[in-house]
Amino acid sequence: MNRRVLLVEDDPLYIEVIGTFVRLFLQHDLQVATSPVLALAALVVPRSDLILLDLGESPEDAFDFSNFVRAQATTHDLPILALCRDEEERLRSLGESCSAGLVKPFRVRELEAFIRRLLPQPVGAAA
């Protein structure tokens, strides 16, 4: 079953690499928003199963977005993987409202491991 992944990223290179990996290798549907503000509209329909959130040039906007996601009844349990610039930012993301953090640059196998761990199993799927 295809899962829905929302990528919040403004770097065209990361959009291409992550997007290709998620769509072609993992066989998930991908929606891209180039800023946390634009990602708010993407939360509504259809509901994502996972958010990949680049903290980028404006980590405060990204954390505002993740805190907003956590505050909503319909999205409070949505896993959020923060894509961070360094270890300090990764640790901060865990103290904020992110489920996990991954420091850039990363290997696609690291990304895959996080995605598989964070994506909830569909109802009726074998574990």
N, C-alpha and C positions, 0 to 999 in steps of 0.2 A: 504494500500500500504506500503510495506516495505521501510524504509528509510535507508540510508547508514551512519553509524557512524564510524568515525576514532578515535580510542583510542590510544593516545601516552602516554605510561606508561611502566615503567621498573620493577615494583614490581609485582611478580607473584600472590600475594594474591589479589591485586587490579584488576589485569587483570582478574582473575577468578571471583571475585565478580561482578565487573562492566560488564564483558563480559556475564556472565550468566544472569544478570538482563536485559541487553539490548537485548540479543537474545531471551531469553525465555519469559520474562514478557512483554517487550515492542514490541517484534516481529520485531525488526529492524536487518538489516544486520550489521555485525561488522567486521571491519578490525583493526588489532593491529599492531602498530609499537613501538618498544622498545626504540626508541630515536627520537629526532626531525630530525636528519639527515636521518634516515630511513623513517620517515614520509613524507619527500619530494617526494620520489618515489611513495608513496601511494596516493598522491594528483592527480596524472595524470589521471588514468583510473581505475575504474569508479570514477566519481567525488563524493566526500562525501557530505552529507547534513549537517553534524555537526562534529566538532572536539572537543574531550575531551582531553585537553592538561595538562598533569601533569608537574608542574614546577620543581618538584623533586630536585635532587642534583645539577642540572645545570640550574638554572632559566634563565641565560643569553642565553644559547642555545635555550631554549623554547621561549623566547621573540624574538630572531632572527628569529625563525621559524614563529611565529605569525605575525611578521612584514613583512616577506617575503610573507606570504599568503595574507595579506592586500594589498601588492604592485602589485599583479598579477591581470590582467584584468579578468581572468576566476574564481578567487577565492576571490576577494576583499570583497564580501558580505557574505562569509561563516561564520556562527556563530562559535565562539570559546569559550568554557567553560574551564577556567583555574581551575585546581585542585591544591590548594595551601596548604602550610604548616601552615600558620597562617594568621591573619587578615591583618597584614602589607603587606604581599605578595599579598593577595587578592586585597587590595586597589591599589597596584602597577599595578597588572594585568589590572585593569580597566583603568589606565592611559596609559598603553601600548596599545596593539591592540586587547585585548580580549573583548568579548561581555559581559561576566559575570565571576564571580569567586566563587568558593565553597571551604571552608576550610575543610581539612581532619582532623580527620575522620568525615564522614558525614553519615546520614541515607539514605537508598536507596530512600525513599519517597522524600527527598530533591533533590536528583539527578533526580528523575523522574520529579519533578516540573520544574526544570531548563531545562531539555531536552524538555519537552512539550512546554515550553515557547519559547525556542530558535529555535526549528525546524520549518521551514516554512511549511505552509499548502500546500499540493500538489494542483495543478491546478484542479479545479472542486470539491474539497473536501468541505464538509459542515463545517462551523466554529463552 
